[in-house]
Amino acid sequence: MAPVSAGPVYLDHNATTPVDPRVTEAMLPYLTTHFGNPSSAHPYADRPCRALATARAQVAALVGAHPPEIVFTASGSEANLLALRGALLASGARAPHVITQVTEHPAVLETCRALERLHGVRVTTLPVDGDGLVDPATLRTALRAVPDVTLVSVMAANNETGALQPIAELAALAREYGALTALVEGCRPRSSGRGKPGTVPRVLPFGPPRVGDEDGLGFAVLLHDGVLPGQVRRFDAMAKVVSEFSDAHTLNHDPAGYHWVSWAFRGGRCFMLSGRRYRIAFTPAQAEFAEQIGGICRSVWNTGLEQRREYRRRGAFIGYAEQCRQLADAKRDFGWLSDAPSHVLQQTLKDLDQAVTTHGAWKVRWRSHRRWSPSFRFPDAKQIVVQRIGRRWGRVKLPKLGWVRFRWSRPLGGVVRSATITRDGRNWFVSFLVKDGKTTPETHPGPAVGIDRGVVVAATTSDGTFYDRPFITGGERQRYRRLQHQPARTRKGSHRRRRVVAKLGALMRRVRSRRADFNAQLAATVTARYGTIVLEDLTTRNMTTSAKGTIERPGSGVAQKSGLNRAILDKGWYGLELAVNNAARHTGSKVIKVPAAYTSQTCSACRVVDAASRESQARFVCTSCGHVEHADANAAKNIKAAGQAVSGRGDLAIRRSVKRQPPRPRARQHAAPAARGIPVL
């Protein structure tokens, strides 16, 4: 027998393992060189920000989730806290109920006790048998005894005893009674048919100390029907660990026979999702049914929005999960709700939840029957089948709509993730969200450029190139004006009025298509040529508001402001910004937005600011140095300089005006050294 080496033998790898050397190697660049805060707006944040996005995408791919559903935390215990607290408090229930087990992890038990003490959460603790397992019959009894259970929390593999809970059976019971399932600690069965990541739990917290990664880091997964949709907290630590570790996830074995998931990667990249839009050839019956589905989705949206506003009036809260439960109950009372696919209605509620989370319940708009065009989404890729049936035609199979033919105007070029049906005028379209396997390059070797958006010339670059084209012809403009006068001679609701409105819409659709094509081509040109693109930070919606005021306080210059608004909207300023950001994903170009203040009044040669230097819309003559240049080209140069300059305060001149001067140095409190010849700083 070999002699035992002197010193203690470490046998607690199920609690904490040494840091894997590959993890240390992957972390080192982000601890020494790329140490910037990913949330900052300077170049030091660019690499960590990309690493953070890559990490989120890699972890999502590992566990079968979407990147926005990955929440990075500082530890596995914090992941447990976030999952449990979020699921219970965001459920909308007045007295949420959680069922757990007596041998649960202390991070879960203490969290349950705190929620019970501070928020009135009801907690039921299940016993275990002699093998440390929860009997599914015991869980069923508890679910029957207490209605409306919000969450069932189970420790999949005990880190002390190695007991493996019957997760599949427990999760099936929880889903049967409408409760969320939390699988505590990140693990999955072996690949022997016992499941794959993300298929059993719906709230999945992970902790790294048992997989050879850095202590004090973790993450939680909030899956499609989980909680807190769209509310992803961004933690900087994970960006420094996950970005470039291994080509595939690392698995360590524990004595119980489970694979503990390591979420460290090397050389991984974030795959992009692209859109593909095709024109649909509905049959009359399919077009009528699509209108019906759109009307049902509109009704669900408006009802859900009014319900959220009513809850806000009472000082209460209702979330996506509770509204989905009530939607299922409403189908029994209102049979017409069952005509639409269930996951389409659930997606409508999810879109509403994201809109309310972003803008608030009072700023989200109603969907009017007259103004809103039908639009609904099929989010489940498993129920979408796409086939090409000819050189110009393809077909897609959608739930309850069946096979639908569409014009094959371009290849799909990837795997379909979802499908959205929309109507624009008389034509229907299907938009596929496709994973094409392309990745965003790390950097773009091209130079920097500033772009000035104008009302006469659509876009002018800092190197003196002008981009513009007319979006409406003279004849179309005259015809549009004639059509605008006709509704005044028609009766509201009449067929004649509808025909006139349809003609107006068809004419403007051609204008919108030309504008979108121009923006897409310009964005592709500048992103292919330049590595850094600097734009003005313009809020187009605020800039194009009416100046008419109110009856008590009427506005001034209303006609002039109306003409300016039309010119801004005609050039498509915001559409160009969206197109540039979208095209930059494919080239690796960096898009920077700078304040627009004084860019048109500053001389690009001597940096003197004077409104008198702008002699006209197109002519700039500096009153200080006499520099003469086209006004738009001069402004584009100032925009580029603002994006590249470092202000006197030591940071990039992105969030402040280029006129800001550095603060004066503070005098030292003790002036005695000045007497000895040392200058006071």
C-alpha positions as CSV (number, residue, x, y, z in Angstrom):
1,M,0.0,0.0,0.0
2,A,1.4,3.4,-0.9
3,P,2.1,5.6,2.1
4,V,-0.3,8.5,2.7
5,S,1.4,11.9,2.2
6,A,1.8,14.1,5.2
7,G,-0.8,16.8,5.8
8,P,-4.6,16.8,5.5
9,V,-6.4,15.3,2.5
10,Y,-9.1,17.5,1.0
11,L,-12.4,15.5,0.5
12,D,-14.9,18.4,0.3
13,H,-14.9,18.9,-3.5
14,N,-18.7,18.7,-3.4
15,A,-18.7,22.1,-1.6
16,T,-15.8,24.0,-3.2
17,T,-13.2,23.0,-5.8
18,P,-9.9,24.6,-6.7
19,V,-10.0,27.1,-9.6
20,D,-9.4,25.4,-12.9
21,P,-6.2,26.7,-14.5
22,R,-8.2,27.3,-17.7
23,V,-10.5,29.6,-15.8
24,T,-7.6,31.5,-14.4
25,E,-6.2,31.8,-17.9
26,A,-9.5,33.1,-19.3
27,M,-9.9,35.6,-16.4
28,L,-6.5,37.1,-16.5
29,P,-7.0,39.5,-19.5
30,Y,-10.1,40.9,-17.9
31,L,-8.3,41.4,-14.5
32,T,-5.3,43.2,-16.0
33,T,-5.8,44.6,-19.5
34,H,-9.6,44.7,-20.3
35,F,-10.7,45.9,-16.9
36,G,-13.2,48.5,-17.9
37,N,-16.8,48.6,-16.7
38,P,-19.0,47.1,-19.4
39,S,-21.8,49.6,-18.6
40,S,-19.5,52.6,-19.3
41,A,-19.5,54.6,-22.5
42,H,-15.7,54.8,-23.2
43,P,-13.5,52.5,-25.3
44,Y,-12.3,50.6,-22.2
45,A,-15.8,49.2,-21.8
46,D,-16.1,47.9,-25.4
47,R,-14.2,44.6,-25.0
48,P,-15.8,43.7,-21.6
49,C,-19.2,44.7,-23.0
50,R,-18.8,42.3,-25.9
51,A,-17.5,39.6,-23.5
52,L,-20.6,40.1,-21.3
53,A,-22.9,39.6,-24.3
54,T,-20.9,36.6,-25.5
55,A,-21.1,35.1,-22.0
56,R,-24.8,35.5,-21.8
57,A,-25.4,33.9,-25.2
58,Q,-23.1,31.0,-24.4
59,V,-24.8,30.3,-21.0
60,A,-28.2,30.5,-22.7
61,A,-27.2,28.0,-25.4
62,L,-25.9,25.7,-22.7
63,V,-29.1,25.5,-20.7
64,G,-31.6,25.9,-23.5
65,A,-32.7,29.5,-22.8
66,H,-32.6,32.9,-24.5
67,P,-29.8,35.4,-23.7
68,P,-32.2,37.9,-22.1
69,E,-33.3,35.2,-19.6
70,I,-29.8,34.9,-18.1
71,V,-29.2,36.8,-14.9
72,F,-25.6,37.1,-13.7
73,T,-25.1,37.1,-9.9
74,A,-22.3,37.3,-7.5
75,S,-22.8,33.8,-6.1
76,G,-24.9,30.7,-6.2
77,S,-26.7,31.8,-3.1
78,E,-27.6,35.1,-4.7
79,A,-28.9,33.2,-7.7
80,N,-31.2,31.2,-5.4
81,L,-32.3,34.4,-3.7
82,L,-33.0,36.1,-7.0
83,A,-35.0,33.2,-8.4
84,L,-37.1,32.6,-5.3
85,R,-37.7,36.2,-4.4
86,G,-38.5,37.2,-8.0
87,A,-40.8,34.2,-8.6
88,L,-42.8,34.8,-5.5
89,L,-43.0,38.6,-5.5
90,A,-43.6,39.0,-9.2
91,S,-46.4,36.3,-9.3
92,G,-49.1,38.9,-8.5
93,A,-50.6,36.7,-5.8
94,R,-51.7,38.4,-2.6
95,A,-50.2,35.7,-0.4
96,P,-47.8,33.6,-2.5
97,H,-47.2,30.0,-1.4
98,V,-43.9,28.1,-1.7
99,I,-43.3,24.4,-1.1
100,T,-39.7,23.3,-0.2
101,Q,-38.0,20.4,1.5
102,V,-36.5,20.0,5.0
103,T,-33.0,19.1,3.5
104,E,-33.0,22.1,1.2
105,H,-29.9,24.3,0.8
106,P,-29.6,27.0,3.6
107,A,-29.6,29.7,1.0
108,V,-33.2,28.7,0.1
109,L,-34.5,27.9,3.6
110,E,-33.2,31.3,4.9
111,T,-34.7,33.1,1.9
112,C,-38.1,31.4,2.5
113,R,-38.0,32.4,6.2
114,A,-37.2,36.0,5.3
115,L,-40.0,36.1,2.7
116,E,-42.4,34.6,5.2
117,R,-41.4,37.2,7.8
118,L,-41.2,40.3,5.6
119,H,-43.7,39.7,2.8
120,G,-46.3,37.2,4.2
121,V,-45.3,34.4,2.0
122,R,-46.7,31.0,3.1
123,V,-44.1,28.3,3.4
124,T,-44.7,24.5,3.4
125,T,-41.7,22.3,4.3
126,L,-41.9,18.7,3.1
127,P,-40.2,15.8,5.0
128,V,-37.9,13.3,3.3
129,D,-37.6,9.5,3.6
130,G,-34.7,7.5,4.9
131,D,-32.8,8.0,1.7
132,G,-33.2,11.8,1.8
133,L,-35.8,11.8,-1.0
134,V,-39.1,13.7,-1.4
135,D,-42.0,11.3,-2.1
136,P,-44.0,12.6,-5.1
137,A,-47.2,11.4,-3.3
138,T,-46.3,13.8,-0.4
139,L,-45.9,16.7,-2.8
140,R,-49.2,15.9,-4.5
141,T,-50.9,15.9,-1.1
142,A,-49.4,19.3,-0.3
143,L,-50.4,20.7,-3.7
144,R,-54.0,19.5,-3.2
145,A,-54.2,20.9,0.3
146,V,-53.1,24.4,-0.6
147,P,-54.6,26.0,-3.7
148,D,-52.6,28.3,-6.0
149,V,-49.1,27.2,-5.0
150,T,-46.7,29.7,-6.6
151,L,-43.4,27.8,-6.4
152,V,-41.9,24.4,-5.6
153,S,-38.2,24.5,-4.7
154,V,-36.3,21.3,-4.8
155,M,-32.6,20.6,-4.3
156,A,-31.7,18.3,-7.2
157,A,-28.6,16.8,-5.7
158,N,-27.8,17.2,-2.0
159,N,-24.2,18.5,-1.6
160,E,-23.8,16.7,1.7
161,T,-25.5,13.3,1.2
162,G,-25.5,13.0,-2.6
163,A,-29.2,12.2,-2.6
164,L,-30.8,12.7,-6.1
165,Q,-34.4,13.9,-6.1
166,P,-36.9,12.6,-8.7
167,I,-36.9,15.9,-10.5
168,A,-39.0,14.8,-13.5
169,E,-41.8,13.5,-11.4
170,L,-41.8,16.5,-9.0
171,A,-41.7,19.0,-11.8
172,A,-44.5,17.2,-13.6
173,L,-46.7,17.5,-10.5
174,A,-45.8,21.2,-10.1
175,R,-46.8,21.9,-13.7
176,E,-50.0,19.9,-13.3
177,Y,-51.0,22.3,-10.5
178,G,-49.8,25.4,-12.2
179,A,-46.7,26.1,-10.0
180,L,-43.2,27.1,-11.0
181,T,-40.4,24.7,-10.4
182,A,-37.0,25.9,-9.0
183,L,-34.1,23.5,-9.3
184,V,-31.5,24.6,-6.7
185,E,-27.9,24.3,-7.7
186,G,-26.9,23.8,-11.3
187,C,-26.8,20.2,-12.5
188,R,-28.2,18.0,-15.1
189,P,-28.6,14.3,-15.7
190,R,-26.1,12.4,-17.9
191,S,-27.0,12.2,-21.6
192,S,-28.7,8.8,-21.1
193,G,-32.2,10.0,-21.9
194,R,-32.9,11.5,-18.5
195,G,-33.3,15.0,-19.9
196,K,-31.4,17.9,-21.3
197,P,-30.6,21.4,-19.9
198,G,-33.6,23.6,-19.4
199,T,-36.4,21.0,-19.9
200,V,-37.4,20.3,-16.3
201,P,-37.0,23.5,-14.2
202,R,-38.4,26.8,-15.1
203,V,-36.3,28.9,-12.6
204,L,-32.8,27.6,-12.6
205,P,-30.1,29.1,-10.3
206,F,-26.4,28.0,-10.8
207,G,-23.4,28.3,-8.5
208,P,-19.8,27.7,-9.5
209,P,-17.8,26.6,-6.5
210,R,-18.3,22.9,-7.3
211,V,-17.2,23.0,-11.0
212,G,-13.7,24.3,-10.8
213,D,-14.6,28.0,-11.5
214,E,-14.0,31.2,-9.6
215,D,-15.7,31.4,-6.2
216,G,-18.2,34.2,-5.7
217,L,-19.8,34.0,-9.1
218,G,-23.1,32.6,-10.4
219,F,-26.1,33.0,-12.6
220,A,-29.8,32.3,-12.7
221,V,-31.9,31.3,-15.7
222,L,-35.4,32.7,-16.1
223,L,-37.0,30.6,-18.8
224,H,-39.9,31.5,-21.2
225,D,-42.7,30.9,-18.7
226,G,-40.7,32.0,-15.7
227,V,-40.6,35.3,-14.0
228,L,-39.2,38.8,-14.5
229,P,-39.2,38.7,-18.3
230,G,-37.1,41.4,-19.8
231,Q,-35.6,42.5,-16.5
232,V,-32.0,41.3,-16.7
233,R,-29.5,42.6,-14.2
234,R,-26.1,43.2,-15.7
235,F,-23.2,42.1,-13.4
236,D,-19.7,42.9,-14.6
237,A,-18.0,39.9,-13.0
238,M,-19.2,37.2,-15.4
239,A,-17.9,39.1,-18.4
240,K,-14.4,38.6,-17.0
241,V,-14.8,34.8,-16.7
242,V,-16.9,33.3,-19.4
243,S,-15.9,35.1,-22.6
244,E,-13.0,33.0,-23.9
245,F,-12.6,29.8,-21.9
246,S,-13.4,26.6,-23.7
247,D,-14.9,25.4,-26.9
248,A,-17.5,23.4,-25.0
249,H,-18.8,23.4,-21.4
250,T,-16.6,21.7,-18.8
251,L,-18.1,18.9,-16.8
252,N,-16.9,17.6,-13.5
253,H,-18.2,14.4,-11.9
254,D,-19.5,14.1,-8.4
255,P,-19.8,10.8,-6.6
256,A,-23.6,10.7,-7.0
257,G,-23.3,10.3,-10.8
258,Y,-24.5,13.8,-11.9
259,H,-22.7,16.2,-14.2
260,W,-22.1,19.6,-12.6
261,V,-22.4,22.2,-15.3
262,S,-19.5,24.6,-15.7
263,W,-20.4,27.7,-17.6
264,A,-16.8,28.7,-18.7
265,F,-16.0,28.9,-22.4
266,R,-13.0,29.7,-24.6
267,G,-13.2,31.2,-28.1
268,G,-17.0,31.3,-28.0
269,R,-18.9,33.8,-30.0
270,C,-22.3,35.3,-29.8
271,F,-24.5,34.3,-32.8
272,M,-26.7,36.9,-34.3
273,L,-30.4,36.6,-35.2
274,S,-31.6,38.1,-38.5
275,G,-34.9,38.8,-40.0
276,R,-36.3,37.6,-43.3
277,R,-39.6,39.1,-44.6
278,Y,-41.7,37.5,-47.3
279,R,-45.0,38.3,-48.9
280,I,-47.8,35.8,-48.2
281,A,-50.4,34.5,-50.6
282,F,-53.3,33.7,-48.3
283,T,-56.4,32.0,-49.5
284,P,-59.6,34.0,-48.8
285,A,-60.3,31.7,-45.9
286,Q,-56.8,32.0,-44.4
287,A,-56.9,35.8,-44.8
288,E,-60.2,35.9,-42.9
289,F,-58.9,33.7,-40.2
290,A,-55.7,35.7,-39.9
291,E,-57.9,38.8,-39.4
292,Q,-59.8,37.0,-36.7
293,I,-56.5,36.0,-34.9
294,G,-55.3,39.6,-35.1
295,G,-58.6,40.8,-33.6
296,I,-58.3,38.3,-30.7
297,C,-54.8,39.4,-30.0
298,R,-55.8,43.0,-30.1
299,S,-58.6,42.3,-27.6
300,V,-56.2,40.4,-25.3
301,W,-53.7,43.3,-25.4
302,N,-56.3,45.9,-24.6
303,T,-57.9,43.8,-21.8
304,G,-54.5,43.0,-20.3
305,L,-53.4,46.7,-20.4
306,E,-56.6,47.9,-18.8
307,Q,-56.2,45.2,-16.1
308,R,-52.7,46.4,-15.3
309,R,-53.8,50.0,-15.1
310,E,-56.7,49.0,-12.8
311,Y,-54.2,47.2,-10.5
312,R,-52.0,50.2,-10.5
313,R,-54.9,52.4,-9.4
314,R,-55.4,50.1,-6.5
315,G,-51.7,50.1,-5.6
316,A,-51.4,46.4,-6.6
317,F,-49.4,44.5,-9.2
318,I,-50.3,41.8,-11.7
319,G,-47.6,40.1,-13.9
320,Y,-47.3,38.0,-17.0
321,A,-47.7,34.7,-15.2
322,E,-50.9,35.6,-13.4
323,Q,-52.4,37.1,-16.6
324,C,-51.6,33.8,-18.4
325,R,-53.5,31.9,-15.8
326,Q,-56.5,34.2,-16.0
327,L,-56.4,33.9,-19.8
328,A,-56.7,30.1,-19.5
329,D,-59.7,30.5,-17.2
330,A,-61.3,33.1,-19.6
331,K,-61.2,30.6,-22.4
332,R,-63.9,28.5,-20.6
333,D,-66.2,31.6,-20.4
334,F,-65.4,33.1,-23.8
335,G,-65.1,30.4,-26.4
336,W,-63.8,32.7,-29.2
337,L,-60.5,33.0,-27.3
338,S,-59.8,29.4,-28.2
339,D,-60.0,30.1,-31.9
340,A,-56.5,31.6,-31.7
341,P,-53.4,29.5,-30.9
342,S,-52.6,29.6,-27.2
343,H,-48.9,30.5,-27.5
344,V,-49.8,33.4,-29.8
345,L,-52.0,34.9,-27.1
346,Q,-49.4,34.2,-24.5
347,Q,-46.8,35.9,-26.7
348,T,-49.2,38.9,-26.9
349,L,-49.2,39.1,-23.1
350,K,-45.4,38.7,-23.0
351,D,-45.1,41.6,-25.4
352,L,-47.4,43.7,-23.2
353,D,-45.4,42.8,-20.2
354,Q,-42.2,44.0,-21.8
355,A,-43.8,47.2,-23.0
356,V,-45.2,48.0,-19.6
357,T,-41.8,47.2,-18.0
358,T,-40.0,49.5,-20.4
359,H,-42.5,52.4,-20.7
360,G,-45.0,52.0,-17.8
361,A,-48.6,51.1,-17.9
362,W,-49.8,54.6,-18.6
363,K,-47.6,55.2,-21.6
364,V,-48.3,52.0,-23.4
365,R,-51.0,52.6,-26.1
366,W,-54.2,50.9,-26.8
367,R,-54.5,49.0,-30.1
368,S,-57.3,50.7,-32.1
369,H,-59.4,48.7,-34.5
370,R,-59.0,51.5,-37.1
371,R,-55.4,52.4,-36.7
372,W,-53.7,49.1,-35.7
373,S,-52.9,46.6,-38.4
374,P,-53.1,42.9,-37.4
375,S,-49.9,41.5,-36.2
376,F,-49.2,38.3,-34.2
377,R,-46.2,36.0,-33.6
378,F,-45.7,32.3,-33.4
379,P,-42.8,31.9,-30.9
380,D,-42.4,28.1,-30.9
381,A,-39.9,27.0,-33.7
382,K,-41.0,23.4,-33.2
383,Q,-44.4,24.2,-34.7
384,I,-43.1,26.0,-37.7
385,V,-42.2,24.1,-40.8
386,V,-40.7,25.9,-43.9
387,Q,-40.4,24.2,-47.3
388,R,-39.4,25.5,-50.7
389,I,-41.8,24.3,-53.4
390,G,-40.4,26.1,-56.5
391,R,-38.0,28.7,-57.8
392,R,-40.2,31.5,-56.7
393,W,-42.5,30.0,-54.1
394,G,-42.2,28.5,-50.6
395,R,-44.6,27.4,-48.0
396,V,-44.8,27.5,-44.2
397,K,-46.9,25.4,-41.8
398,L,-48.3,27.4,-39.0
399,P,-50.6,26.3,-36.1
400,K,-54.3,26.5,-37.0
401,L,-53.5,28.3,-40.3
402,G,-52.0,25.2,-42.0
403,W,-49.8,25.5,-45.0
404,V,-49.4,29.0,-46.2
405,R,-47.7,29.9,-49.5
406,F,-45.3,32.9,-49.7
407,R,-43.0,34.4,-52.3
408,W,-39.4,33.0,-52.0
409,S,-37.7,36.4,-52.6
410,R,-34.5,35.5,-50.8
411,P,-33.0,32.4,-49.1
412,L,-33.7,31.8,-45.4
413,G,-30.0,31.2,-44.7
414,G,-30.4,29.7,-41.3
415,V,-32.7,28.0,-38.7
416,V,-36.1,29.5,-38.1
417,R,-36.7,30.6,-34.5
418,S,-40.1,32.3,-34.8
419,A,-42.6,33.7,-37.3
420,T,-44.5,36.9,-37.2
421,I,-47.6,37.6,-39.4
422,T,-48.4,41.2,-40.3
423,R,-50.7,43.0,-42.6
424,D,-49.6,46.1,-44.5
425,G,-52.5,47.5,-46.5
426,R,-54.0,44.7,-48.4
427,N,-50.9,42.5,-48.4
428,W,-49.9,40.0,-45.7
429,F,-46.3,39.3,-44.8
430,V,-44.4,36.7,-42.7
431,S,-41.2,37.6,-41.0
432,F,-38.9,34.8,-39.9
433,L,-36.4,35.3,-37.1
434,V,-33.4,33.2,-38.3
435,K,-30.3,32.1,-36.6
436,D,-27.8,32.3,-39.5
437,G,-24.7,31.3,-37.7
438,K,-22.9,34.6,-38.3
439,T,-21.0,36.3,-35.5
440,T,-20.1,39.9,-34.9
441,P,-16.4,40.5,-35.6
442,E,-14.3,41.7,-32.7
443,T,-13.1,44.9,-34.4
444,H,-13.3,46.7,-37.7
445,P,-10.0,48.0,-39.1
446,G,-11.5,51.0,-40.9
447,P,-11.2,54.6,-39.9
448,A,-13.7,56.8,-38.0
449,V,-16.4,58.9,-39.7
450,G,-19.0,61.4,-38.5
451,I,-22.4,61.6,-40.1
452,D,-24.6,64.7,-40.0
453,R,-28.3,64.1,-40.8
454,G,-30.0,67.1,-42.5
455,V,-33.4,68.2,-43.9
456,V,-32.0,69.0,-47.4
457,V,-29.3,66.4,-47.7
458,A,-30.3,63.2,-45.9
459,A,-26.7,62.4,-44.7
460,T,-23.3,64.0,-45.0
461,T,-20.1,62.3,-43.9
462,S,-17.0,64.0,-42.4
463,D,-15.0,63.2,-45.5
464,G,-17.3,65.4,-47.6
465,T,-19.6,62.7,-49.2
466,F,-23.3,63.6,-49.6
467,Y,-26.0,60.9,-49.7
468,D,-29.5,61.8,-50.7
469,R,-32.3,60.7,-53.1
470,P,-35.9,61.8,-53.6
471,F,-38.4,59.4,-52.0
472,I,-41.5,60.7,-53.8
473,T,-41.8,62.0,-57.3
474,G,-43.4,65.2,-58.4
475,G,-46.4,63.5,-59.9
476,E,-46.9,61.3,-56.8
477,R,-46.8,64.4,-54.6
478,Q,-49.5,66.1,-56.7
479,R,-51.6,63.0,-56.6
480,Y,-51.2,62.6,-52.9
481,R,-52.4,66.2,-52.3
482,R,-55.4,65.6,-54.5
483,L,-56.3,62.5,-52.6
484,Q,-55.9,64.3,-49.3
485,H,-58.8,66.6,-50.3
486,Q,-61.2,63.8,-51.2
487,P,-62.0,62.5,-47.6
488,A,-63.5,65.9,-46.8
489,R,-66.2,65.2,-49.5
490,T,-66.9,61.6,-48.2
491,R,-69.0,60.3,-45.3
492,K,-67.2,58.7,-42.4
493,G,-67.4,54.9,-42.6
494,S,-68.5,54.8,-46.2
495,H,-66.9,52.5,-48.8
496,R,-65.8,55.5,-50.9
497,R,-63.8,56.9,-47.9
498,R,-62.2,53.5,-47.4
499,R,-61.1,53.4,-51.0
500,V,-59.6,56.9,-50.8
501,V,-57.7,56.0,-47.6
502,A,-56.4,52.8,-49.2
503,K,-55.1,54.8,-52.1
504,L,-53.3,57.2,-49.8
505,G,-51.8,54.2,-47.9
506,A,-50.6,52.5,-51.0
507,L,-48.9,55.7,-52.2
508,M,-47.1,56.2,-48.9
509,R,-46.1,52.6,-48.7
510,R,-44.0,53.0,-51.8
511,V,-42.4,56.1,-50.2
512,R,-41.6,54.2,-47.1
513,S,-40.1,51.3,-49.0
514,R,-37.8,53.7,-50.9
515,R,-36.7,55.4,-47.7
516,A,-36.0,52.0,-46.0
517,D,-34.1,50.9,-49.0
518,F,-32.0,54.0,-49.0
519,N,-31.2,53.7,-45.3
520,A,-30.3,50.1,-45.7
521,Q,-27.9,50.7,-48.6
522,L,-26.3,53.7,-46.9
523,A,-25.9,51.8,-43.6
524,A,-24.3,48.9,-45.5
525,T,-21.9,51.3,-47.3
526,V,-20.7,53.2,-44.2
527,T,-20.4,50.1,-42.0
528,A,-18.3,48.3,-44.6
529,R,-16.0,51.2,-45.0
530,Y,-15.6,52.6,-41.5
531,G,-14.7,51.1,-38.2
532,T,-16.2,53.8,-35.9
533,I,-19.4,55.7,-36.9
534,V,-20.4,58.8,-34.9
535,L,-23.9,60.0,-34.9
536,E,-25.7,62.8,-33.2
537,D,-27.9,61.8,-30.2
538,L,-31.2,62.9,-31.6
539,T,-34.6,62.2,-30.2
540,T,-36.7,62.4,-33.3
541,R,-40.0,62.0,-31.6
542,N,-39.5,65.0,-29.4
543,M,-38.0,67.0,-32.3
544,T,-41.1,66.5,-34.4
545,T,-43.8,67.3,-31.9
546,S,-46.4,69.9,-32.9
547,A,-45.9,73.6,-31.8
548,K,-49.6,74.5,-31.8
549,G,-49.8,74.5,-28.0
550,T,-53.2,74.7,-26.3
551,I,-56.2,77.0,-26.4
552,E,-55.0,78.8,-23.3
553,R,-51.4,79.0,-24.5
554,P,-51.3,78.9,-28.3
555,G,-47.9,78.2,-29.9
556,S,-46.0,80.5,-32.3
557,G,-44.5,79.6,-35.7
558,V,-46.8,76.6,-36.0
559,A,-46.7,76.5,-39.8
560,Q,-42.9,76.7,-39.9
561,K,-42.5,74.0,-37.2
562,S,-44.9,71.8,-39.2
563,G,-42.8,72.1,-42.3
564,L,-39.6,71.3,-40.3
565,N,-41.3,68.3,-38.9
566,R,-42.3,67.0,-42.3
567,A,-38.8,67.5,-43.6
568,I,-37.2,65.6,-40.7
569,L,-39.7,62.7,-41.0
570,D,-39.3,62.6,-44.8
571,K,-35.5,62.1,-44.5
572,G,-35.9,59.2,-42.0
573,W,-33.4,60.2,-39.4
574,Y,-34.4,57.5,-36.9
575,G,-34.6,54.8,-39.6
576,L,-31.0,55.6,-40.7
577,E,-29.8,55.2,-37.1
578,L,-31.6,51.8,-36.7
579,A,-30.2,50.7,-40.1
580,V,-26.6,51.6,-39.1
581,N,-26.9,49.8,-35.7
582,N,-28.2,46.7,-37.5
583,A,-25.6,46.7,-40.2
584,A,-22.8,47.3,-37.6
585,R,-23.5,43.9,-36.1
586,H,-22.2,42.2,-39.3
587,T,-19.1,44.3,-39.7
588,G,-18.0,44.9,-36.1
589,S,-18.2,48.7,-36.5
590,K,-18.7,50.7,-33.4
591,V,-21.6,53.2,-33.3
592,I,-21.2,56.2,-31.0
593,K,-23.7,58.9,-30.3
594,V,-22.6,62.4,-29.2
595,P,-24.6,65.4,-28.0
596,A,-25.9,67.5,-30.9
597,A,-25.4,70.9,-29.2
598,Y,-23.4,73.4,-31.1
599,T,-22.1,71.0,-33.8
600,S,-23.6,73.2,-36.5
601,Q,-22.2,76.4,-35.0
602,T,-18.6,75.3,-34.2
603,C,-15.8,75.8,-36.7
604,S,-14.1,72.5,-37.4
605,A,-10.8,74.3,-38.0
606,C,-10.4,76.6,-35.0
607,R,-13.2,75.2,-32.7
608,V,-14.8,78.6,-32.1
609,V,-18.5,78.6,-31.5
610,D,-20.5,81.4,-33.1
611,A,-24.1,81.2,-34.4
612,A,-23.3,83.9,-36.9
613,S,-20.9,81.6,-38.7
614,R,-23.8,79.7,-40.1
615,E,-24.7,82.1,-42.9
616,S,-27.3,79.8,-44.5
617,Q,-28.5,76.3,-44.5
618,A,-25.6,75.2,-46.7
619,R,-22.9,77.8,-46.2
620,F,-20.6,78.0,-43.1
621,V,-18.1,80.9,-42.8
622,C,-16.2,81.1,-39.6
623,T,-16.2,84.6,-38.1
624,S,-12.9,83.9,-36.3
625,C,-10.6,82.3,-38.8
626,G,-12.5,82.7,-42.1
627,H,-12.8,79.0,-42.7
628,V,-15.4,78.3,-45.5
629,E,-17.1,74.9,-45.9
630,H,-20.4,73.3,-46.6
631,A,-22.4,73.6,-43.3
632,D,-23.3,69.9,-43.2
633,A,-19.7,68.7,-43.9
634,N,-18.5,71.1,-41.2
635,A,-21.0,69.7,-38.7
636,A,-20.1,66.1,-39.6
637,K,-16.4,66.9,-38.8
638,N,-17.4,68.3,-35.4
639,I,-19.5,65.2,-34.8
640,K,-16.5,63.0,-35.6
641,A,-14.2,65.0,-33.3
642,A,-16.7,64.8,-30.5
643,G,-16.8,61.0,-30.8
644,Q,-13.0,60.7,-30.8
645,A,-12.0,63.5,-28.4
646,V,-11.1,63.0,-24.7
647,S,-12.5,65.9,-22.7
648,G,-10.5,67.9,-20.2
649,R,-12.3,66.0,-17.5
650,G,-10.5,62.9,-18.5
651,D,-13.3,61.0,-20.1
652,L,-14.7,60.7,-23.6
653,A,-16.6,63.7,-24.8
654,I,-19.7,61.6,-25.5
655,R,-22.0,62.5,-22.6
656,R,-21.1,66.2,-22.4
657,S,-20.8,69.1,-24.8
658,V,-17.4,69.6,-26.5
659,K,-17.4,73.2,-25.0
660,R,-17.0,71.9,-21.4
661,Q,-13.7,72.9,-19.9
662,P,-11.8,71.0,-17.3
663,P,-12.3,72.0,-13.6
664,R,-9.8,74.2,-12.0
665,P,-7.4,72.3,-9.7
666,R,-8.1,72.7,-6.1
667,A,-5.6,74.6,-3.9
668,R,-4.0,72.6,-1.2
669,Q,-5.2,73.2,2.3
670,H,-1.6,73.6,3.6
671,A,0.2,76.5,1.9
672,A,3.4,76.2,3.9
673,P,5.4,74.4,1.3
674,A,5.0,77.4,-1.1
675,A,7.3,79.4,1.1
676,R,10.1,76.9,0.5
677,G,9.8,77.4,-3.3
678,I,7.4,74.5,-4.0
679,P,4.6,75.8,-6.2
680,V,1.0,75.2,-5.0
681,L,-0.9,73.0,-7.4
